[in-house]
Amino acid sequence: MKKIVVMVAVIVSAVACNKTPDAKEFKTAYIDTQKLMEDYTEAKELDEKYKTKGEVMGRELEVAAKKLKVEMDGFQKNAMAKGQMWAQQKGAELQQREQQLGYAQQAMLQQLQQESGKELDTIVKQVKVFIKDYGKQKGYDYIYGTGDAATVLYAKDSYDITGEITKALNEKYESKAKKSDAKEETKKEEKK
């Protein structure tokens, strides 16, 4: 009888060891964050805005640089004729203006970087909130990000929802832009 009880206990424990607990299936996906920001309309418009602003500011500096170059060319021609004292004074003045032009260029670049950085940070925060809400709405357990700051080393392409997110973000942005345009039209009509 003892042998039977021991055998039953061994069989029960062997069956229990082979049984694996039910693992919950997780719904996961990933987003190529770099591609998302390249394809997201609001981010593209921001990039274009600061590219244009940089070109405009750059043209102003370019005019000043050309004017300075003309004066430097004239300086070299007149240095012999006007004497050493004039040449030293004018040379120091031109050098100082050249230095100020360099400072102005650095200040312009810094200003553009700060302004665009603030706006880009705002967009990134909005995208993160959107992805979080999207994940909850679609029932995802995890949504990973890839791109510059990769947090996923490998994922099946079937888990890539970058296109879905980009499309949804662009639709939301375009809807917001249309509402904004409609408000402006209403304000213009009211002023008439």
Long-range contacts (C-beta under 8 A, 24 or more apart in sequence): 26-141, 26-142, 27-138, 27-139, 27-140, 27-141, 27-142, 28-140, 28-141, 28-142, 28-143, 28-144, 28-155, 28-159, 29-140, 29-142, 29-143, 29-144, 29-159, 29-160, 29-161, 30-143, 30-144, 30-145, 30-146, 30-152, 30-155, 30-159, 30-160, 30-161, 30-162, 31-131, 31-143, 31-144, 31-145, 31-146, 31-160, 31-161, 31-162, 31-165, 32-146, 32-147, 32-160, 32-162, 33-145, 33-146, 33-147, 33-148, 33-149, 34-146, 34-147, 34-148, 35-147, 35-162, 35-166, 36-127, 36-147, 36-162, 36-165, 36-166, 36-169, 37-124, 37-127, 37-147, 39-162, 39-166, 39-170, 40-123, 40-127, 40-166, 40-169, 40-170, 40-173, 41-169, 41-170, 41-173, 41-174, 42-123, 42-169, 42-173, 43-120, 43-123, 46-116, 46-119, 46-120, 46-123, 50-112, 50-115, 50-116, 53-112, 54-108, 54-109, 54-112, 57-108, 57-112, 58-108, 61-101, 61-104, 61-105, 61-108, 64-101, 64-104, 65-101, 68-94, 68-97, 68-98, 68-101, 72-98, 127-169, 130-165, 130-168, 130-169, 130-172, 131-165, 134-165, 134-168
